[in-house]
Amino acid sequence: MDLLEKIEERTLERYLHSVVDGYLGRNVGYLTDLDVLGPKKAEKEAESEANSVRIKKQLKELPNPSHSHLALQLVRIFEHCLSSTQQATKKSSTTVNAVKITLKELNEALPDIGLSDETVFNKIYDVIEIRKAELMNEAKKRSICVGLPSYLLDFDWSLRLILSSSHLSNTRIPVCLLTLSIKDTEANDHSKSRSGIRTVNIQLNQSELNQFIAQLKHAKSVASALQKHTL
């Protein structure tokens, strides 16, 4: 958390939005200046190229916004603030936007976080308000997954070209390397990861990849049909 206190406000805002993107399973940098600042402020920000370069440099020096201890801590703050807001709203007639926990209450609930800077705390809350609907939807999805022994947390893919050469022929075979991040909620052995997250790598040739994509499309259509039926 000390790192967040040392960076300027614009860099902090960008980084927090990137952490939200990572939490939602999106690519980092999903939001643009136009999304965050609005047309007039974005235009003014774009005028300063030096400022933009400085922010990008600071962002590169920060821990990965999707897979780092700092990102996990910020996600815990997001989830706790949203949960506290919902609970406080149920107990009173106050609107959701008006309910806000204090920095002291946050540190009492999450003592290991160690957030002491009021400015950073307020900026975190600003980002929560901007992305509240997305965060709440993701929190609901994850609460359903908690009852499962394992669930998919994130995934990534890359393309590789396998080269094979002999006196008879030269072979160039494209393959897809699919990397799955699996969250084990009931895992007892966290020797590989303190957070209970394990990585599974799958290599698929073109035929296997086509079959895999076809099955995913079928699963998506079935899930969409079920969702419409339950609404």
Residue pairs with C-beta under 8 A, 6 or more apart in sequence:
1 70
1 73
1 113
1 114
1 115
1 116
1 117
1 120
3 62
3 63
3 70
4 12
4 15
4 70
4 117
4 120
5 116
5 117
5 119
5 120
7 15
7 58
7 62
8 55
8 58
9 119
9 123
10 45
10 51
10 55
11 55
11 58
11 59
11 62
12 120
12 123
13 36
13 123
13 126
13 127
14 31
14 36
14 55
14 59
15 59
15 62
15 65
16 74
16 123
16 124
16 127
17 30
17 31
17 36
17 127
17 130
17 131
18 28
18 29
18 30
18 59
18 65
18 66
19 65
19 66
19 71
19 74
19 75
19 78
20 78
20 127
20 131
20 134
20 135
21 27
21 28
21 29
21 30
21 31
21 65
21 66
22 28
22 64
22 65
22 66
22 67
22 71
23 71
23 75
23 78
23 135
23 138
24 134
24 138
25 154
28 65
28 66
32 42
33 41
33 42
33 45
33 46
34 42
36 42
36 130
37 45
45 51
45 52
46 52
62 70
63 69
63 70
63 71
64 71
65 71
66 154
67 154
72 195
73 113
74 124
76 110
76 113
77 106
77 110
77 113
77 115
77 124
78 124
78 128
78 135
79 135
79 139
80 106
80 109
80 110
81 101
81 106
81 124
81 125
81 128
82 128
82 132
82 135
82 136
82 139
83 139
84 99
84 101
84 105
84 109
85 96
85 99
85 100
85 101
86 96
88 94
88 99
88 101
89 95
89 96
89 99
92 99
96 132
97 129
100 125
103 115
103 116
103 118
103 121
106 113
106 115
106 121
107 113
107 114
107 115
107 116
115 121
128 135
145 151
145 183
145 185
146 185
147 185
148 185
149 184
149 185
149 186
150 182
150 183
150 184
150 185
150 186
151 182
151 183
151 185
152 180
152 181
152 182
152 183
153 181
153 182
153 183
153 197
154 180
154 181
155 178
155 179
155 180
155 181
156 178
156 179
157 176
157 177
157 178
157 179
158 176
158 177
158 179
159 174
159 175
159 176
159 177
160 174
160 175
160 176
160 177
160 203
161 172
161 173
161 174
161 175
162 171
162 172
162 173
162 174
162 175
163 170
163 171
163 172
164 170
164 171
164 172
164 173
165 171
173 205
174 205
174 206
175 203
175 204
175 205
175 206
176 203
176 204
176 205
176 209
177 201
177 202
177 203
178 201
178 202
178 203
178 204
179 199
179 200
179 201
179 202
180 199
180 200
180 201
180 202
181 197
181 198
181 199
182 197
182 198
182 199
182 200
183 195
183 196
183 197
184 196
184 197
184 198
185 196
187 196
187 198
190 196
192 198
204 212
